Amino acid sequence: MGRKTQSQKITETRVMVNGIRSHQEILSQRKIDSAFARDLQNNVDACIALNVEQETLKAKLKMKTEELNEAFAAMQKKAAEARKVIKLDMPQSSWREFGIEDKR
C-alpha cells in the first residue's frame, strides 16, 4: 500500500491523543503524560488549521487560474486578429517591429 496522506496521519494522531488520554496512568511511566498529550493535541490543531487555510488557498488558486486562462485566450484571439491585419497591410520587412518573426 502507498504512503498515507497528511489528512490520514492527522486523523490517526488525533485518535492517538485520545488513546494517550485514556491510558495516561500507564503511559506516564514512560514520559507520555498529560503535558505530552496536550502538546500533541496542539500540534494536531495547528495542522488542521493550516490544512484548512491551504485548501482555501488552493480553491482561490484554481479560480485565479481560470481567470488567467480566460484573459489569456482573449489576448491570443486579439493578437491573432492583429497579426493577420499587420501581415496583410504592412510590408514584410516591418513585421519584426510588431514582434512577428514569420518569413511569409
N, C-alpha and C positions, 0 to 999 in steps of 0.2 A: 504494500500500500504506500502511497505517496506521503509527502510531508503534510503536516496539519497546517491549517490556516491560522492567522493571528486570532480570528474570532473563535475558532475552536479551542485554542490554547487559553484565551481569556476565560471562556466558559469553564474549561477544566480547572483553571486556577481558582475561579470563584467557588466551585464545588470543593476544592481542596481547603480553602479558607473555612468553609462551613464544617468540614471534617475536622480540621485543626481545633476549631472552637468546641466541637462536640467531645473531643478526646484530649482536652487540654491538660488534664491531670496526669495522663500517661506521657504525653509528648513534652511537657515542661521539664522533665528529667533530662531531655536531650536539647535543651535551649530553644525549643519551639514553644514559646509561651504566648500570652495574650498580646504582648507588645509586638511580637513577631507577626502574629495573625493580623493585628491592626495595620502594621506596615505593609504587609502583603495585600490587604484589602485596599489600602490607599493606592498601591501600585495598580491594582485591578481597576479601581475607579478612574485613575488617571488615563489608563489605556482605553477605557470605554469612552471617556470624554474626547480624547484625541482621535479615536476612531470615528466618532460621530462628526467631528469637525472635518476630518479627512474626507468622509463620504459627502459632506456638504460641498466641499471644495471640488470634488470630482464631478458632482452634478453641475456646479457652476461652470467648470471647465468644458463639460460636454455642451452646455448651452452656448458658451463663447465660441467653441469650435464650429457649431452650426452657423452662428452669426458670421464668423470669418469665412466659412465656405460659401455662404450666400453672397457676401460682399466681393469675394474673390471671383466668383462666377460672373457677377455683374461687371466687374472690372475687365475680365477677359473678353466678355462679349463686346463691350465698348472699344477695347483695344483692337480686337479683330476687325470691327467696323472701321475704325480709323486707319488701320493698316491697309485695308482694301482701297479706301479712298486715296490715301497717300500714294500707293503703288500705281493707281490709275492716273492721278492728277499731277504727280511730281516726277521729275526725271530721275532715273535710276541712280545717277551719281549723287543725288541728295538724300537718298534713303537712309544712309548711316546717321545723318543728322537727327533722324526720328527713331534711331535705335533698331533699324531694320537691316539685318545683315544678309538678306537674301541676294542671290546673284540674278534672279529672274523676277 
